[in-house]
């Protein structure tokens, strides 16, 4: 297969797999650490209203979802594309970073979480995923 086409398909696969893992952990997180009583986190508006009631423990699962989803997506993209190219995982990290920035704009979160999430969950995990895949 053409290497360029292979890398493009690998990136698409990494985004899809990383997104599925991200959403799976987010959905699972609600049962592991339930949101504060009486809050509705199923809509952006409900989440905006509830965020002030969140304790640090409520941010653990979203951070893990972002980090593990990015890590897995980067690993898959690098492994199925060219395992010698670290940039495949970094593309995945950048893609998910853009999504993280969008979420911060739509649903403001505490500054400590924004810095931790944007600084540690995306590009570092994209790099790590590529390294684990052999880049």
SESE-707792 format. One record per residue: residue number from 1; residue in one letter; z, x, y of N, C-alpha, C in turn. Coordinates in steps of 0.001 Angstrom, whole numbers, padded with zeros to 6 digits. Last residue first. Layout:
! residues N
seq:NUM, type:a, n_zz:Z, n_xx:X, n_yy:Y, ca_zz:Z, ca_xx:X, ca_yy:Y, c_zz:Z, c_xx:X, c_yy:Y
...
//
This chain:
! residues 135
seq:135, type:x, n_zz:017762, n_xx:008236, n_yy:004006, ca_zz:017043, ca_xx:008819, ca_yy:005155, c_zz:017749, c_xx:010058, c_yy:005667
seq:134, type:x, n_zz:019080, n_xx:006899, n_yy:001956, ca_zz:018457, ca_xx:008188, ca_yy:001683, c_zz:017694, c_xx:008826, c_yy:002830
seq:133, type:x, n_zz:020620, n_xx:004742, n_yy:002375, ca_zz:019371, ca_xx:004511, ca_yy:001638, c_zz:018609, c_xx:005805, c_yy:001389
seq:132, type:x, n_zz:022609, n_xx:005714, n_yy:003972, ca_zz:022974, ca_xx:005330, ca_yy:002607, c_zz:021730, c_xx:005108, c_yy:001735
seq:131, type:x, n_zz:021094, n_xx:005989, n_yy:006320, ca_zz:021625, ca_xx:007176, ca_yy:005657, c_zz:021995, c_xx:006866, c_yy:004200
seq:130, type:x, n_zz:020612, n_xx:003311, n_yy:006948, ca_zz:019491, ca_xx:004211, ca_yy:006650, c_zz:019972, c_xx:005442, c_yy:005906
seq:129, type:x, n_zz:023242, n_xx:002464, n_yy:007405, ca_zz:022440, ca_xx:001836, ca_yy:006361, c_zz:021255, c_xx:002699, c_yy:005964
seq:128, type:x, n_zz:023922, n_xx:004060, n_yy:009615, ca_zz:024617, ca_xx:004240, ca_yy:008342, c_zz:023826, c_xx:003633, c_yy:007185
seq:127, type:x, n_zz:022194, n_xx:002970, n_yy:011585, ca_zz:022116, ca_xx:004396, ca_yy:011222, c_zz:022733, c_xx:004614, c_yy:009834
seq:126, type:x, n_zz:023148, n_xx:000375, n_yy:011653, ca_zz:021748, ca_xx:000624, ca_yy:011353, c_zz:021534, c_xx:002059, c_yy:010898
seq:125, type:x, n_zz:025752, n_xx:000869, n_yy:012430, ca_zz:025528, ca_xx:000338, ca_yy:011088, c_zz:024061, c_xx:000464, c_yy:010684
seq:124, type:x, n_zz:025347, n_xx:001785, n_yy:015083, ca_zz:025979, ca_xx:002659, ca_yy:014080, c_zz:025750, c_xx:002174, c_yy:012646
seq:123, type:x, n_zz:024013, n_xx:-000569, n_yy:016144, ca_zz:023313, ca_xx:000713, ca_yy:016005, c_zz:024012, c_xx:001665, c_yy:015034
seq:122, type:x, n_zz:026234, n_xx:-002654, n_yy:015382, ca_zz:024776, ca_xx:-002721, ca_yy:015310, c_zz:024113, c_xx:-001354, c_yy:015114
seq:121, type:x, n_zz:029012, n_xx:-002490, n_yy:015689, ca_zz:028459, ca_xx:-003310, ca_yy:014611, c_zz:026950, c_xx:-003190, c_yy:014438
seq:120, type:x, n_zz:029969, n_xx:-000990, n_yy:017868, ca_zz:030172, ca_xx:-000502, ca_yy:016501, c_zz:029438, c_xx:-001275, c_yy:015409
seq:119, type:x, n_zz:029326, n_xx:-002132, n_yy:020382, ca_zz:029365, ca_xx:-000683, ca_yy:020222, c_zz:029413, c_xx:-000185, c_yy:018791
seq:118, type:x, n_zz:029467, n_xx:-004875, n_yy:020133, ca_zz:028200, ca_xx:-004275, ca_yy:020564, c_zz:028170, c_xx:-002772, c_yy:020314
seq:117, type:x, n_zz:032199, n_xx:-005047, n_yy:019192, ca_zz:031069, ca_xx:-005635, ca_yy:018477, c_zz:029761, c_xx:-004941, c_yy:018852
seq:116, type:x, n_zz:033749, n_xx:-003705, n_yy:021124, ca_zz:033818, ca_xx:-003334, ca_yy:019707, c_zz:032580, c_xx:-003814, c_yy:018956
seq:115, type:x, n_zz:033022, n_xx:-005114, n_yy:023461, ca_zz:032816, ca_xx:-003661, ca_yy:023373, c_zz:032802, c_xx:-003210, c_yy:021908
seq:114, type:x, n_zz:033798, n_xx:-007736, n_yy:022727, ca_zz:032415, ca_xx:-007451, ca_yy:023143, c_zz:032114, c_xx:-005964, c_yy:022988
seq:113, type:x, n_zz:036534, n_xx:-007402, n_yy:022300, ca_zz:035658, ca_xx:-007746, ca_yy:021188, c_zz:034202, c_xx:-007440, c_yy:021523
seq:112, type:x, n_zz:037460, n_xx:-006734, n_yy:024858, ca_zz:037705, ca_xx:-005802, ca_yy:023754, c_zz:036778, c_xx:-006098, c_yy:022575
seq:111, type:x, n_zz:036721, n_xx:-009038, n_yy:026339, ca_zz:036071, ca_xx:-007753, ca_yy:026595, c_zz:036261, c_xx:-006786, c_yy:025435
seq:110, type:x, n_zz:036281, n_xx:-012087, n_yy:024511, ca_zz:037148, ca_xx:-011104, ca_yy:025168, c_zz:036437, c_xx:-009754, c_yy:025272
seq:109, type:x, n_zz:033081, n_xx:-013715, n_yy:025158, ca_zz:034209, ca_xx:-013363, ca_yy:024297, c_zz:035096, c_xx:-012369, c_yy:025045
seq:108, type:x, n_zz:030761, n_xx:-016313, n_yy:025904, ca_zz:031584, ca_xx:-015174, ca_yy:026338, c_zz:032784, c_xx:-014971, c_yy:025407
seq:107, type:x, n_zz:027999, n_xx:-017180, n_yy:024595, ca_zz:029391, ca_xx:-017504, ca_yy:024285, c_zz:030251, c_xx:-016307, c_yy:024678
seq:106, type:x, n_zz:025630, n_xx:-016134, n_yy:025755, ca_zz:025783, ca_xx:-017582, ca_yy:025510, c_zz:027229, c_xx:-017994, c_yy:025315
seq:105, type:x, n_zz:026129, n_xx:-013380, n_yy:025929, ca_zz:025710, ca_xx:-014125, ca_yy:027131, c_zz:025957, c_xx:-015617, c_yy:026953
seq:104, type:x, n_zz:026746, n_xx:-012793, n_yy:023322, ca_zz:027744, ca_xx:-012503, ca_yy:024355, c_zz:027411, c_xx:-013261, c_yy:025643
seq:103, type:x, n_zz:024324, n_xx:-013465, n_yy:022088, ca_zz:025533, ca_xx:-014247, ca_yy:021803, c_zz:026607, c_xx:-014023, c_yy:022865
seq:102, type:x, n_zz:022662, n_xx:-011449, n_yy:023126, ca_zz:022373, ca_xx:-012859, ca_yy:023416, c_zz:023603, c_xx:-013728, c_yy:023183
seq:101, type:x, n_zz:023830, n_xx:-009242, n_yy:021931, ca_zz:023858, ca_xx:-009362, ca_yy:023401, c_zz:023598, c_xx:-010803, c_yy:023804
seq:100, type:x, n_zz:023173, n_xx:-009822, n_yy:019262, ca_zz:024572, ca_xx:-009742, ca_yy:019687, c_zz:024723, c_xx:-009876, c_yy:021193
seq:99, type:x, n_zz:020359, n_xx:-009640, n_yy:019341, ca_zz:021006, ca_xx:-010908, ca_yy:018994, c_zz:022461, c_xx:-010940, c_yy:019426
seq:98, type:x, n_zz:020186, n_xx:-006930, n_yy:019941, ca_zz:019636, ca_xx:-007905, ca_yy:020895, c_zz:020235, c_xx:-009288, c_yy:020623
seq:97, type:x, n_zz:021301, n_xx:-005965, n_yy:017561, ca_zz:021979, ca_xx:-005717, ca_yy:018840, c_zz:021483, c_xx:-006692, c_yy:019900
seq:96, type:x, n_zz:019340, n_xx:-006625, n_yy:015702, ca_zz:020606, ca_xx:-007350, ca_yy:015662, c_zz:021436, c_xx:-007115, c_yy:016930
seq:95, type:x, n_zz:017371, n_xx:-004770, n_yy:016595, ca_zz:017084, ca_xx:-006207, ca_yy:016509, c_zz:018379, c_xx:-007019, c_yy:016545
seq:94, type:x, n_zz:018714, n_xx:-002339, n_yy:016282, ca_zz:018313, ca_xx:-002778, ca_yy:017621, c_zz:018025, c_xx:-004275, c_yy:017640
seq:93, type:x, n_zz:019012, n_xx:-002269, n_yy:013471, ca_zz:020185, ca_xx:-002243, ca_yy:014342, c_zz:019860, c_xx:-002743, c_yy:015738
seq:92, type:x, n_zz:016287, n_xx:-002208, n_yy:012758, ca_zz:017131, ca_xx:-003333, ca_yy:012333, c_zz:018368, c_xx:-003412, c_yy:013228
seq:91, type:x, n_zz:015671, n_xx:000262, n_yy:013864, ca_zz:014958, ca_xx:-000936, ca_yy:014341, c_zz:015763, c_xx:-002181, c_yy:013978
seq:90, type:x, n_zz:017273, n_xx:001874, n_yy:012316, ca_zz:017591, ca_xx:001759, ca_yy:013736, c_zz:016863, c_xx:000564, c_yy:014367
seq:89, type:x, n_zz:016018, n_xx:001745, n_yy:009855, ca_zz:017347, ca_xx:001159, ca_yy:010010, c_zz:017733, c_xx:000976, c_yy:011463
seq:88, type:x, n_zz:013692, n_xx:003144, n_yy:010612, ca_zz:013613, ca_xx:001783, ca_yy:010059, c_zz:014960, c_xx:001068, c_yy:010199
seq:87, type:x, n_zz:014404, n_xx:005704, n_yy:011371, ca_zz:014096, ca_xx:004742, ca_yy:012427, c_zz:013965, c_xx:003322, c_yy:011897
seq:86, type:x, n_zz:014613, n_xx:007302, n_yy:009174, ca_zz:015849, ca_xx:006684, ca_yy:009677, c_zz:015551, c_xx:005610, c_yy:010719
seq:85, type:x, n_zz:012627, n_xx:007722, n_yy:006555, ca_zz:012517, ca_xx:007366, ca_yy:007977, c_zz:013760, c_xx:006612, c_yy:008443
seq:84, type:x, n_zz:012542, n_xx:008024, n_yy:003878, ca_zz:012753, ca_xx:009250, ca_yy:004651, c_zz:012782, c_xx:008975, c_yy:006161
seq:83, type:x, n_zz:011864, n_xx:005657, n_yy:002651, ca_zz:013262, ca_xx:006078, ca_yy:002622, c_zz:013551, c_xx:007378, c_yy:003374
seq:82, type:x, n_zz:009896, n_xx:003380, n_yy:004053, ca_zz:009848, ca_xx:004812, ca_yy:003753, c_zz:011270, c_xx:005345, c_yy:003800
seq:81, type:x, n_zz:010971, n_xx:000432, n_yy:002706, ca_zz:009931, ca_xx:001061, ca_yy:003522, c_zz:009791, c_xx:002506, c_yy:003100
seq:80, type:x, n_zz:013110, n_xx:-000058, n_yy:001095, ca_zz:011826, ca_xx:-000646, ca_yy:000712, c_zz:010666, c_xx:-000102, c_yy:001537
seq:79, type:x, n_zz:015155, n_xx:001432, n_yy:002350, ca_zz:014894, ca_xx:001616, ca_yy:000919, c_zz:013518, c_xx:001080, c_yy:000520
seq:78, type:x, n_zz:015105, n_xx:000455, n_yy:004978, ca_zz:014847, ca_xx:001869, ca_yy:004705, c_zz:014465, c_xx:002087, c_yy:003249
seq:77, type:x, n_zz:015679, n_xx:-002266, n_yy:004578, ca_zz:014455, ca_xx:-001855, ca_yy:005286, c_zz:014106, c_xx:-000407, c_yy:004970
seq:76, type:x, n_zz:018178, n_xx:-002120, n_yy:003244, ca_zz:017017, ca_xx:-002740, ca_yy:002590, c_zz:015720, c_xx:-002271, c_yy:003248
seq:75, type:x, n_zz:019751, n_xx:-000914, n_yy:005272, ca_zz:019625, ca_xx:-000304, ca_yy:003949, c_zz:018365, c_xx:-000817, c_yy:003252
seq:74, type:x, n_zz:019538, n_xx:-002795, n_yy:007310, ca_zz:019042, ca_xx:-001438, ca_yy:007522, c_zz:018832, c_xx:-000726, c_yy:006191
seq:73, type:x, n_zz:020799, n_xx:-005005, n_yy:006098, ca_zz:019412, ca_xx:-005089, ca_yy:006542, c_zz:018784, c_xx:-003721, c_yy:006737
seq:72, type:x, n_zz:023388, n_xx:-003961, n_yy:005692, ca_zz:022562, ca_xx:-004361, ca_yy:004543, c_zz:021088, c_xx:-004428, c_yy:004932
seq:71, type:x, n_zz:024173, n_xx:-003522, n_yy:008391, ca_zz:024194, ca_xx:-002449, ca_yy:007397, c_zz:023267, c_xx:-002770, c_yy:006223
seq:70, type:x, n_zz:023982, n_xx:-006126, n_yy:009455, ca_zz:023147, ca_xx:-005045, ca_yy:009980, c_zz:023051, c_xx:-003902, c_yy:008971
seq:69, type:x, n_zz:025935, n_xx:-007428, n_yy:007883, ca_zz:024557, ca_xx:-007918, ca_yy:007926, c_zz:023593, c_xx:-006848, c_yy:008412
seq:68, type:x, n_zz:028195, n_xx:-005921, n_yy:008528, ca_zz:027688, ca_xx:-005885, ca_yy:007158, c_zz:026254, c_xx:-006402, c_yy:007093
seq:67, type:x, n_zz:028437, n_xx:-006491, n_yy:011358, ca_zz:028357, ca_xx:-005125, ca_yy:010837, c_zz:027731, c_xx:-005077, c_yy:009442
seq:66, type:x, n_zz:028510, n_xx:-009306, n_yy:011529, ca_zz:027535, ca_xx:-008535, ca_yy:012305, c_zz:027343, c_xx:-007146, c_yy:011700
seq:65, type:x, n_zz:030650, n_xx:-009857, n_yy:009790, ca_zz:029326, ca_xx:-010451, ca_yy:009567, c_zz:028252, c_xx:-009650, c_yy:010284
seq:64, type:x, n_zz:032756, n_xx:-008491, n_yy:011032, ca_zz:032304, ca_xx:-008080, ca_yy:009701, c_zz:030915, c_xx:-008632, c_yy:009391
seq:63, type:x, n_zz:032925, n_xx:-010036, n_yy:013366, ca_zz:032577, ca_xx:-008622, ca_yy:013448, c_zz:032074, c_xx:-008119, c_yy:012097
seq:62, type:x, n_zz:033602, n_xx:-012585, n_yy:012305, ca_zz:032342, ca_xx:-012400, ca_yy:013037, c_zz:031943, c_xx:-010925, c_yy:013133
seq:61, type:x, n_zz:036112, n_xx:-011841, n_yy:011068, ca_zz:034965, ca_xx:-012247, ca_yy:010256, c_zz:033647, c_xx:-012168, c_yy:011038
seq:60, type:x, n_zz:037731, n_xx:-011141, n_yy:013381, ca_zz:037483, ca_xx:-010226, ca_yy:012271, c_zz:036224, c_xx:-010600, c_yy:011485
seq:59, type:x, n_zz:038425, n_xx:-012987, n_yy:015236, ca_zz:037241, ca_xx:-012183, ca_yy:015540, c_zz:036883, c_xx:-011229, c_yy:014399
seq:58, type:x, n_zz:040777, n_xx:-014108, n_yy:014496, ca_zz:039598, ca_xx:-014964, ca_yy:014470, c_zz:038302, c_xx:-014197, c_yy:014752
seq:57, type:x, n_zz:042699, n_xx:-012178, n_yy:015007, ca_zz:042281, ca_xx:-012396, ca_yy:013616, c_zz:041013, c_xx:-013244, c_yy:013519
seq:56, type:x, n_zz:043206, n_xx:-012446, n_yy:017803, ca_zz:042390, ca_xx:-011339, ca_yy:017287, c_zz:041899, c_xx:-011548, c_yy:015856
seq:55, type:x, n_zz:042782, n_xx:-016010, n_yy:018362, ca_zz:043625, ca_xx:-014823, ca_yy:018259, c_zz:042746, c_xx:-013688, c_yy:017731
seq:54, type:x, n_zz:041380, n_xx:-018488, n_yy:020493, ca_zz:041252, ca_xx:-017549, ca_yy:019376, c_zz:042241, c_xx:-016399, c_yy:019503
seq:53, type:x, n_zz:041345, n_xx:-020054, n_yy:022693, ca_zz:042448, ca_xx:-020257, ca_yy:021756, c_zz:042434, c_xx:-019274, c_yy:020596
seq:52, type:x, n_zz:039015, n_xx:-019472, n_yy:023981, ca_zz:040261, ca_xx:-019118, ca_yy:024670, c_zz:041472, c_xx:-019253, c_yy:023741
seq:51, type:x, n_zz:037084, n_xx:-020605, n_yy:022337, ca_zz:037255, ca_xx:-019152, ca_yy:022329, c_zz:038564, c_xx:-018713, c_yy:022997
seq:50, type:x, n_zz:036592, n_xx:-023329, n_yy:022556, ca_zz:037630, ca_xx:-022880, ca_yy:021628, c_zz:037976, c_xx:-021406, c_yy:021778
seq:49, type:x, n_zz:034471, n_xx:-023611, n_yy:024329, ca_zz:035751, ca_xx:-024247, ca_yy:024656, c_zz:036885, c_xx:-023688, c_yy:023800
seq:48, type:x, n_zz:032479, n_xx:-022228, n_yy:022937, ca_zz:032891, ca_xx:-021775, ca_yy:024278, c_zz:034257, c_xx:-022333, c_yy:024648
seq:47, type:x, n_zz:032310, n_xx:-023871, n_yy:020672, ca_zz:032780, ca_xx:-022490, ca_yy:020533, c_zz:033237, c_xx:-021933, c_yy:021867
seq:46, type:x, n_zz:031238, n_xx:-026176, n_yy:021794, ca_zz:032551, ca_xx:-026219, ca_yy:021163, c_zz:033155, c_xx:-024834, c_yy:021005
seq:45, type:x, n_zz:028756, n_xx:-025120, n_yy:022611, ca_zz:029683, ca_xx:-025692, ca_yy:023603, c_zz:031106, c_xx:-025740, c_yy:023051
seq:44, type:x, n_zz:027554, n_xx:-024335, n_yy:020191, ca_zz:027867, ca_xx:-023335, ca_yy:021227, c_zz:028866, c_xx:-023862, c_yy:022261
seq:43, type:x, n_zz:029187, n_xx:-025923, n_yy:017370, ca_zz:028195, ca_xx:-025930, ca_yy:018448, c_zz:028540, c_xx:-024842, c_yy:019453
seq:42, type:x, n_zz:031249, n_xx:-025592, n_yy:015621, ca_zz:029919, ca_xx:-025810, ca_yy:015058, c_zz:028820, c_xx:-025842, c_yy:016109
seq:41, type:x, n_zz:033889, n_xx:-025445, n_yy:016217, ca_zz:033117, ca_xx:-024212, ca_yy:016384, c_zz:031694, c_xx:-024360, c_yy:015839
seq:40, type:x, n_zz:036259, n_xx:-027265, n_yy:017630, ca_zz:034961, ca_xx:-027469, ca_yy:016990, c_zz:034125, c_xx:-026223, c_yy:017252
seq:39, type:x, n_zz:039811, n_xx:-027490, n_yy:017086, ca_zz:038640, ca_xx:-026918, ca_yy:017747, c_zz:037383, c_xx:-027200, c_yy:016939
seq:38, type:x, n_zz:042127, n_xx:-028309, n_yy:015788, ca_zz:041549, ca_xx:-029185, ca_yy:016806, c_zz:040336, c_xx:-028626, c_yy:017524
seq:37, type:x, n_zz:043537, n_xx:-025128, n_yy:015197, ca_zz:043568, ca_xx:-026567, ca_yy:014950, c_zz:042970, c_xx:-027348, c_yy:016125
seq:36, type:x, n_zz:041389, n_xx:-022268, n_yy:015230, ca_zz:042586, ca_xx:-022978, ca_yy:015692, c_zz:042440, c_xx:-024489, c_yy:015496
seq:35, type:x, n_zz:039528, n_xx:-021706, n_yy:012128, ca_zz:039681, ca_xx:-021698, ca_yy:013586, c_zz:040946, c_xx:-022453, c_yy:013990
seq:34, type:x, n_zz:040659, n_xx:-019953, n_yy:009179, ca_zz:040241, ca_xx:-021178, ca_yy:009865, c_zz:040415, c_xx:-021057, c_yy:011383
seq:33, type:x, n_zz:039595, n_xx:-017541, n_yy:007403, ca_zz:040453, ca_xx:-017586, ca_yy:008597, c_zz:040012, c_xx:-018809, c_yy:009406
seq:32, type:x, n_zz:038139, n_xx:-018571, n_yy:005212, ca_zz:039103, ca_xx:-017487, ca_yy:005035, c_zz:040106, c_xx:-017471, c_yy:006187
seq:31, type:x, n_zz:036467, n_xx:-020493, n_yy:006241, ca_zz:037429, ca_xx:-020906, ca_yy:005211, c_zz:038490, c_xx:-019833, c_yy:004971
seq:30, type:x, n_zz:035026, n_xx:-019080, n_yy:008095, ca_zz:035732, ca_xx:-020278, ca_yy:008553, c_zz:036742, c_xx:-020772, c_yy:007514
seq:29, type:x, n_zz:033754, n_xx:-017106, n_yy:006575, ca_zz:034878, ca_xx:-016749, ca_yy:007447, c_zz:035684, c_xx:-017939, c_yy:007911
seq:28, type:x, n_zz:031546, n_xx:-018275, n_yy:005441, ca_zz:032693, ca_xx:-017999, ca_yy:004594, c_zz:033944, c_xx:-017749, c_yy:005443
seq:27, type:x, n_zz:029868, n_xx:-018259, n_yy:007714, ca_zz:030260, ca_xx:-019525, ca_yy:007080, c_zz:031485, c_xx:-019355, c_yy:006191
seq:26, type:x, n_zz:029688, n_xx:-015459, n_yy:008143, ca_zz:030180, ca_xx:-016356, ca_yy:009211, c_zz:030677, c_xx:-017667, c_yy:008597
seq:25, type:x, n_zz:028548, n_xx:-014661, n_yy:005726, ca_zz:029901, ca_xx:-014207, ca_yy:006062, c_zz:030501, c_xx:-015073, c_yy:007164
seq:24, type:x, n_zz:026054, n_xx:-015959, n_yy:005937, ca_zz:026944, ca_xx:-016218, ca_yy:004805, c_zz:028379, c_xx:-015824, c_yy:005107
seq:23, type:x, n_zz:024959, n_xx:-014805, n_yy:008216, ca_zz:025337, ca_xx:-016221, ca_yy:008242, c_zz:026263, c_xx:-016581, c_yy:007082
seq:22, type:x, n_zz:024649, n_xx:-012121, n_yy:007222, ca_zz:025409, ca_xx:-012414, ca_yy:008440, c_zz:025883, c_xx:-013869, c_yy:008425
seq:21, type:x, n_zz:022909, n_xx:-012534, n_yy:005064, ca_zz:024256, ca_xx:-012002, ca_yy:004836, c_zz:025164, c_xx:-012308, c_yy:006020
seq:20, type:x, n_zz:020654, n_xx:-013459, n_yy:006461, ca_zz:021270, ca_xx:-014292, ca_yy:005418, c_zz:022705, c_xx:-013837, c_yy:005161
seq:19, type:x, n_zz:020126, n_xx:-011229, n_yy:008082, ca_zz:020474, ca_xx:-012521, ca_yy:008689, c_zz:021157, c_xx:-013446, c_yy:007693
seq:18, type:x, n_zz:019447, n_xx:-009276, n_yy:006170, ca_zz:020592, ca_xx:-009070, ca_yy:007054, c_zz:021059, c_xx:-010372, c_yy:007697
seq:17, type:x, n_zz:017108, n_xx:-010482, n_yy:005108, ca_zz:018287, ca_xx:-010264, ca_yy:004253, c_zz:019543, c_xx:-010077, c_yy:005110
seq:16, type:x, n_zz:015465, n_xx:-010484, n_yy:007456, ca_zz:015756, ca_xx:-011714, ca_yy:006717, c_zz:017027, c_xx:-011552, c_yy:005881
seq:15, type:x, n_zz:015409, n_xx:-007760, n_yy:008186, ca_zz:015897, ca_xx:-008766, ca_yy:009144, c_zz:016301, c_xx:-010039, c_yy:008404
seq:14, type:x, n_zz:014286, n_xx:-006624, n_yy:005876, ca_zz:015618, ca_xx:-006219, ca_yy:006329, c_zz:016230, c_xx:-007227, c_yy:007293
seq:13, type:x, n_zz:011742, n_xx:-007847, n_yy:005900, ca_zz:012670, ca_xx:-008108, ca_yy:004799, c_zz:014104, c_xx:-007753, c_yy:005192
seq:12, type:x, n_zz:010741, n_xx:-006660, n_yy:008242, ca_zz:010879, ca_xx:-008123, ca_yy:008157, c_zz:011866, c_xx:-008496, c_yy:007057
seq:11, type:x, n_zz:010770, n_xx:-003979, n_yy:007411, ca_zz:011584, ca_xx:-004403, ca_yy:008561, c_zz:011799, c_xx:-005912, c_yy:008528
seq:10, type:x, n_zz:008927, n_xx:-004092, n_yy:005320, ca_zz:010307, ca_xx:-003676, ca_yy:005045, c_zz:011239, c_xx:-004109, c_yy:006178
seq:9, type:x, n_zz:006595, n_xx:-004741, n_yy:006681, ca_zz:007159, ca_xx:-005709, ca_yy:005728, c_zz:008609, c_xx:-005380, c_yy:005395
seq:8, type:x, n_zz:006347, n_xx:-002311, n_yy:008085, ca_zz:006470, ca_xx:-003583, ca_yy:008820, c_zz:007090, c_xx:-004645, c_yy:007915
seq:7, type:x, n_zz:006061, n_xx:-000485, n_yy:005976, ca_zz:007215, ca_xx:-000385, ca_yy:006866, c_zz:007429, c_xx:-001674, c_yy:007661
seq:6, type:x, n_zz:003606, n_xx:-001397, n_yy:004859, ca_zz:004827, ca_xx:-001352, ca_yy:004043, c_zz:006069, c_xx:-001303, c_yy:004924
seq:5, type:x, n_zz:001879, n_xx:-000922, n_yy:006979, ca_zz:002116, ca_xx:-002294, ca_yy:006528, c_zz:003403, c_xx:-002372, c_yy:005708
seq:4, type:x, n_zz:002035, n_xx:001883, n_yy:006952, ca_zz:002417, ca_xx:001127, ca_yy:008159, c_zz:002740, c_xx:-000314, c_yy:007780
seq:3, type:x, n_zz:001095, n_xx:002604, n_yy:004370, ca_zz:002483, ca_xx:002890, ca_yy:004774, c_zz:002935, c_xx:002112, c_yy:006011
seq:2, type:x, n_zz:-000667, n_xx:000423, n_yy:002256, ca_zz:-000710, ca_xx:001129, ca_yy:003532, c_zz:000731, c_xx:001357, c_yy:004014
seq:1, type:x, n_zz:000000, n_xx:000850, n_yy:-001181, ca_zz:000000, ca_xx:000000, ca_yy:000000, c_zz:000000, c_xx:000891, c_yy:001238
//
